[in-house]
Amino acid sequence: MGKKFAAALVLALAALPAASAADRAVTIASTGFSPRDVTVAAHDSVTWRNTDSKAHRVVFDKAPCNLTVQPGASGSCLFHAGGKFNYRDPGGQGNTFRGSVTVTGPKTSVTLAAPKPMVPFAAPLTLSGVVSSQQTGETVSVSAQECGKTTFTQVGSATSTAGGAWSFIVKPALNTVYRAQWRASDSPTVTVKVSPKLRLTRRGSRFTVRVTAAQGFTGKLVFLQRYRPAVKRWATVKRAKLGTAKTPAAGTMVTTASFRSRVRRDWRVRALLTQAEAGTCYAPGSSNTLRIR
């Protein structure tokens, strides 16, 4: 809980997107803290800026964040647990160098976030969050509810590190809703969309599209498209029906379509599976791009 931890916490906060948490400002002057008492919501931060000519400290009784703020510098603490947290500057004189941070929200909570809302089939995705105790060694359970299912199933667990941060790698095969659990607290759910993997190959005027997912797409349509630079749009030049699906490995099905299409030199082409053809358990997907030579 010393200076190394505080520095790591401040750096972690600086790395967060600006919209990820609200921030309250407190000024440190030769006369004390202003305002001395602030209120924030859980997962928000407080930043102390030192306008005095000497260094000041921000020392909490219970919160795992203690700062030494040099003249002209600032330091931040991120609060995840609800409650009232008193702090002081041991070198300051009088009550003006004492203050408090009141955090609205539950005293125990766990957050959950995904770095992107959509991934290709079975691609690794790192879920992450923070437990409100901000302690190391806490066990967080991760559960998933795949498209078509009505209940959550635990898929694994993670152990928190410095600042209570945790992470867990998943490889969703279908659109999936995730939830983290810590002690008696459940995180808000996060939905991750999954797009089938499309692979387009060409030999002469003959094209082959392979669609890889956890289900087959027999009878569904794929669309061969070319890019039109003048209007910066993709235009459909051919549609083809996917054939029989094969299962090269457990949990994986590959559906293929082969067809001929006239194309011109220097065209850029791709294959597209639209949302209507992908169905309810998948997001639309597009293939690699080929340049016609």
Secondary structure, 3 states (H helix, E strand, C coil): CCHHHHHHHHHHHHHCCHHHCCEEEEEEECCEEECCEEEEECCEEEEEEECCCCCEEEEECCCCCCEEECCCCEEEEEECCCEEEEEECCCCCCHHHEEEEEEECCCCCECCECCCCEEECCCCEEEEEEECCCCCCCEEEEEEEECCCCCCEEEEEEECCHHHEEEEEECCCCCEEEEEEECCEECCCEEEEEECEEEEEEECCEEEEEEEECCCCCCCEEEEEEEECCCCEEEEEEEEECCCEEEEECCEEEEEEEEECCCCCCCEEEEEECHHHHCCCCCCEECCCEECC
